Amino acid sequence: MTIGMSDEDRELRDSVRGWAARHATPTVIREAVEAKSETRPAFWGSLAELGLLGLHLPEEVG
C-alpha cells in the first residue's frame, strides 16, 4: 500500500532532495561519522532556514 502524496508533498521532497545533494554529500557524511568528536555540521543553519528542523511541530507553534 502506498501513501498518496500531494503536490505540496512532492515539492517538499524535491526541495529536500536537492538540498541533500548540495550539502549532505557522501564525503560530508563520511567525515561526520569518522570524526573523533560530535559537532554541529556546517550545513545546520541551512536546515533551519528551510524550516526542516521543525517539520515535526504543528504550524501554530511556529
C-alpha positions in Angstrom: 0.0 0.0 0.0 1.4 3.4 -0.9 0.8 6.7 0.7 -0.8 9.3 -1.5 1.4 12.4 -1.9 0.0 15.8 -2.7 1.8 18.3 -5.0 3.0 20.1 -1.8 4.5 16.8 -0.5 6.3 16.3 -3.8 7.6 19.8 -3.8 9.0 19.3 -0.2 10.5 16.0 -1.2 12.2 17.6 -4.3 13.5 20.5 -2.2 15.0 18.3 0.5 16.5 16.0 -2.1 18.1 19.0 -3.8 19.4 20.3 -0.5 20.9 17.0 0.4 22.6 16.6 -2.9 24.3 20.0 -2.4 25.1 19.9 1.4 25.0 16.3 2.7 27.3 14.7 0.3 28.8 11.3 0.9 32.1 12.9 1.8 30.5 15.2 4.4 28.6 12.3 5.9 31.7 10.1 6.0 33.7 12.8 7.7 31.0 13.2 10.3 30.8 9.5 11.0 34.6 9.2 11.3 35.1 12.4 13.4 36.7 12.0 16.8 34.0 14.2 18.4 30.5 15.1 17.5 29.9 18.7 16.4 27.0 20.5 14.7 27.5 20.2 11.0 28.3 23.3 8.9 25.0 22.9 7.0 22.9 23.1 10.1 22.0 26.7 9.5 20.7 26.0 6.1 18.5 23.2 7.5 17.0 25.8 9.9 16.5 28.3 7.1 14.5 25.8 5.1 12.4 25.0 8.2 13.3 21.4 8.2 14.2 21.3 11.9 10.6 22.0 12.8 8.7 19.7 10.4 7.5 17.6 13.3 5.9 20.5 15.0 2.4 21.9 14.3 2.3 25.1 12.4 0.7 27.0 15.3 3.9 26.7 17.3 6.0 28.3 14.5 
